[in-house]
Amino acid sequence: MSEQIASGLAEGVQPDQLLDATGLHCPLPLLKAKQALAGLAPGQLLEVSATDAGSWRDMAAFTELSEHVMEARTQRGDVYVFWIRKAGNARS
């Protein structure tokens, strides 16, 4: 797995919610991410940290099959970090 950062995600972007799923095994990181997204408003950004290697594949597949957007993902040592934007238009 290689580092992958989307060009649209600027350094220092603050997510609307942080989810620490480290230490959880498949499928819990994905399930917790789905629950967290359900509580966000459209357009808000969720940052997920996970240590389960399967989360790299699971989060990508989930966002491809949903309307949510994977803004970026990276691997920092044993931790995988994902930035997922909730589907829908942000209200102004």
Stockholm file with secondary structure:
# STOCKHOLM 1.0

chainA/1-92         MSEQIASGLAEGVQPDQLLDATGLHCPLPLLKAKQALAGLAPGQLLEVSATDAGSWRDMAAFTELSEHVMEARTQRGDVYVFWIRKAGNARS
#=GR chainA/1-92 SS CCCBCCTTSCTTCCCSEEEEETTCCTTHHHHHHHHHHHTSCTTCEEEEEECCTHHHHHHHHHHHHSSCEEEEEEEETTEEEEEEECSSCCCC
#=GC SS_cons        CCCBCCTTSCTTCCCSEEEEETTCCTTHHHHHHHHHHHTSCTTCEEEEEECCTHHHHHHHHHHHHSSCEEEEEEEETTEEEEEEECSSCCCC
//
